[in-house]
Amino acid sequence: MSTSGDYHAPAPRVERARGVTDGSGNVTFTWPAGAFSVPPVVTHSIEAASVGVRTARITANSATSTTFQVLVTTGVTVLGISVLGPGVAAAGVTVHAQAGAP
């Protein structure tokens, strides 16, 4: 029996999660067992109030979990020039993560 169709490889595995930062500004996402055989490619978005600038970075990434650290900073005016102040840990910030197989 012949086939006349095209082969389409299955889509890569994608996992989505949401978590809230702790007092140190960290949030860890644990991926389901066997979801990834290597560290996934992870993207994120931050859901928070409008006060201050928030930044997030991945501090650890493995096939089983990913940890983010979120910092918040506010603007400071020095001699009439607005600059960002130093970042401090942002507790209680919701982080949305999407992880996909590379």
Backbone as numpy.savetxt, mean C-alpha at the origin, in Angstrom:
# Nx Ny Nz CAx CAy CAz Cx Cy Cz
-9.40 -34.44 -33.08 -10.25 -33.28 -33.08 -9.35 -32.05 -33.08
-9.59 -31.14 -33.97 -8.79 -29.92 -34.04 -9.47 -28.80 -33.26
-8.67 -27.85 -32.89 -9.22 -26.67 -32.22 -8.94 -25.46 -33.10
-9.87 -24.58 -33.14 -9.68 -23.39 -33.96 -9.65 -22.12 -33.11
-9.62 -22.27 -31.80 -9.63 -21.11 -30.92 -8.23 -20.66 -30.54
-8.16 -19.54 -29.91 -6.90 -19.01 -29.41 -6.76 -19.36 -27.93
-5.51 -19.52 -27.52 -5.25 -19.76 -26.11 -5.05 -18.43 -25.41
-5.73 -18.25 -24.30 -5.55 -17.06 -23.48 -5.09 -17.53 -22.11
-3.90 -17.10 -21.74 -3.37 -17.48 -20.43 -4.27 -16.91 -19.34
-4.42 -17.62 -18.24 -5.26 -17.09 -17.16 -4.68 -15.78 -16.62
-5.56 -14.93 -16.15 -5.13 -13.65 -15.60 -4.30 -13.88 -14.34
-3.32 -13.03 -14.08 -2.53 -13.20 -12.86 -3.38 -12.98 -11.62
-2.98 -13.59 -10.55 -3.71 -13.49 -9.28 -3.62 -12.07 -8.74
-4.73 -11.56 -8.26 -4.78 -10.22 -7.65 -5.50 -10.33 -6.32
-4.92 -9.75 -5.29 -5.54 -9.70 -3.97 -5.71 -8.24 -3.56
-6.81 -7.95 -2.89 -7.08 -6.60 -2.40 -7.35 -6.66 -0.90
-6.89 -5.63 -0.19 -7.09 -5.60 1.26 -7.14 -4.16 1.74
-7.70 -4.00 2.92 -7.79 -2.68 3.56 -7.41 -2.85 5.02
-6.61 -1.92 5.53 -6.20 -1.98 6.93 -6.01 -0.60 7.50
-5.91 -0.52 8.83 -5.75 0.75 9.53 -4.41 0.75 10.25
-3.69 1.87 10.16 -2.37 1.96 10.77 -2.46 1.95 12.30
-1.41 1.40 12.91 -1.33 1.37 14.37 -0.68 2.66 14.88
-0.34 2.71 16.15 0.25 3.90 16.75 1.59 4.30 16.17
2.28 3.35 15.53 3.57 3.63 14.89 3.42 3.98 13.41
2.18 4.03 12.94 1.95 4.34 11.53 2.11 3.14 10.61
2.19 1.94 11.17 2.39 0.73 10.37 1.09 -0.04 10.19
0.97 -0.67 9.04 -0.14 -1.59 8.78 0.43 -2.76 7.98
0.07 -3.98 8.36 0.55 -5.17 7.68 -0.61 -5.91 7.04
-0.43 -6.26 5.79 -1.41 -7.05 5.06 -0.85 -8.46 4.91
-1.62 -9.46 5.35 -1.22 -10.86 5.21 -2.01 -11.45 4.06
-1.30 -11.94 3.05 -1.95 -12.50 1.86 -2.34 -13.95 2.12
-3.41 -14.43 1.48 -3.84 -15.82 1.67 -2.72 -16.81 1.34
-2.70 -17.91 2.06 -1.67 -18.93 1.83 -1.68 -19.38 0.38
-0.50 -19.36 -0.23 -0.36 -19.81 -1.61 -0.76 -18.79 -2.66
-1.14 -17.58 -2.24 -1.56 -16.58 -3.22 -0.42 -16.19 -4.14
0.78 -16.06 -3.59 1.94 -15.64 -4.38 3.13 -16.53 -4.06
3.92 -16.85 -5.07 5.12 -17.66 -4.85 6.35 -16.77 -4.67
6.24 -15.52 -5.07 7.30 -14.52 -4.92 6.64 -13.24 -4.40
7.42 -12.27 -3.91 6.80 -11.02 -3.45 5.97 -10.38 -4.56
4.74 -9.98 -4.26 3.88 -9.40 -5.28 4.23 -7.94 -5.57
3.68 -7.45 -6.67 3.76 -6.03 -6.99 2.57 -5.39 -6.27
2.84 -4.41 -5.42 1.79 -3.85 -4.56 1.60 -2.36 -4.84
0.35 -1.95 -5.00 0.01 -0.54 -5.10 -0.88 -0.20 -3.92
-0.99 1.09 -3.63 -1.79 1.48 -2.47 -2.45 2.83 -2.69
-3.44 3.10 -1.86 -4.03 4.43 -1.76 -4.32 4.68 -0.28
-4.37 5.95 0.08 -4.57 6.33 1.47 -5.91 7.04 1.61
-6.67 6.62 2.61 -7.97 7.24 2.90 -7.85 7.92 4.26
-7.88 9.26 4.25 -7.71 9.99 5.51 -8.34 11.36 5.41
-8.43 12.03 6.54 -8.96 13.40 6.58 -8.06 14.32 5.76
-8.55 15.50 5.47 -7.83 16.40 4.57 -6.72 17.21 5.24
-6.52 17.07 6.54 -5.49 17.85 7.23 -4.14 17.16 7.10
-3.15 17.84 6.57 -1.80 17.31 6.46 -1.58 16.50 5.19
-0.30 16.33 4.87 0.11 15.55 3.71 0.55 14.18 4.21
0.02 13.13 3.61 0.38 11.78 4.03 1.21 11.10 2.96
2.21 10.36 3.41 3.02 9.56 2.50 3.06 8.14 3.04
3.17 7.19 2.15 3.26 5.79 2.56 4.39 5.13 1.80
5.06 4.22 2.46 6.12 3.45 1.81 6.04 2.02 2.28
6.48 1.13 1.41 6.54 -0.29 1.78 7.83 -0.50 2.57
7.69 -1.02 3.78 8.87 -1.29 4.60 9.28 -2.75 4.57
8.36 -3.64 4.17 8.66 -5.07 4.04 7.68 -5.68 3.04
8.19 -6.56 2.19 7.33 -7.20 1.19 7.82 -8.62 0.95
6.94 -9.58 1.15 7.27 -10.98 0.89 6.07 -11.64 0.23
6.20 -12.90 -0.11 5.09 -13.62 -0.75 3.90 -13.80 0.19
4.12 -13.65 1.49 3.05 -13.87 2.46 2.47 -12.61 3.09
3.23 -11.50 3.08 2.72 -10.27 3.69 3.44 -9.04 3.17
2.79 -7.89 3.34 3.36 -6.60 2.96 3.07 -5.62 4.09
4.09 -4.84 4.48 3.94 -3.85 5.54 4.20 -2.45 4.98
3.30 -1.53 5.32 3.45 -0.12 4.95 3.69 0.70 6.20
4.40 1.82 6.04 4.48 2.83 7.09 3.93 4.12 6.51
3.02 4.75 7.24 2.39 5.99 6.80 2.85 7.12 7.71
3.29 8.22 7.08 3.70 9.41 7.81 2.79 10.57 7.43
2.62 11.51 8.34 1.82 12.71 8.07 2.69 13.92 8.39
2.52 14.97 7.61 3.25 16.21 7.84 2.31 17.38 7.57
2.58 18.48 8.20 1.78 19.68 7.96 2.70 20.77 7.43
2.09 21.77 6.83 2.87 22.88 6.29 3.31 23.84 7.39
4.49 24.40 7.21 5.04 25.38 8.13 5.45 26.60 7.30
5.16 27.79 7.80 5.57 29.00 7.09 6.78 29.59 7.78
7.87 29.73 7.02 9.11 30.29 7.52 9.46 31.49 6.66
9.51 32.66 7.24 9.82 33.90 6.52 8.94 34.07 5.29
7.66 33.73 5.45 6.71 33.91 4.35 6.75 32.82 3.30
7.56 31.79 3.50 7.65 30.69 2.55 7.07 29.44 3.20
6.13 28.80 2.52 5.51 27.58 3.05 6.36 26.37 2.70
6.70 25.60 3.71 7.46 24.36 3.51 6.78 23.26 4.33
7.08 22.02 3.99 6.52 20.90 4.74 7.38 20.63 5.96
6.71 20.36 7.07 7.42 20.02 8.30 7.86 18.57 8.27
8.52 18.11 9.32 8.97 16.71 9.37 7.78 15.75 9.48
7.93 14.58 8.90 6.88 13.57 8.96 6.87 12.85 10.29
5.69 12.56 10.79 5.53 11.77 12.02 4.57 10.62 11.73
4.64 9.59 12.54 3.78 8.41 12.34 2.31 8.82 12.33
1.57 8.28 11.38 0.15 8.60 11.24 -0.68 7.41 11.71
-1.24 7.52 12.90 -2.07 6.45 13.45 -3.51 6.60 12.98
-4.19 5.48 12.78 -5.61 5.50 12.43 -5.91 5.84 10.99
-4.94 5.72 10.11 -5.13 6.01 8.69 -5.48 4.72 7.96
-6.50 4.76 7.12 -6.89 3.58 6.35 -6.06 3.49 5.07
-5.47 2.32 4.85 -4.66 2.07 3.65 -5.34 0.97 2.85
-5.50 1.20 1.56 -6.04 0.20 0.64 -4.87 -0.34 -0.17
-4.73 -1.64 -0.24 -3.63 -2.25 -0.98 -4.16 -3.22 -2.03
-3.46 -3.26 -3.15 -3.77 -4.20 -4.22 -2.47 -4.88 -4.61
-2.44 -6.20 -4.52 -1.23 -6.96 -4.80 -1.49 -7.89 -5.99
-0.53 -7.92 -6.90 -0.64 -8.77 -8.07 0.62 -9.56 -8.29
0.48 -10.73 -8.87 1.64 -11.55 -9.19 2.46 -10.84 -10.26
3.78 -10.81 -10.09 4.63 -10.12 -11.07 4.65 -10.82 -12.41
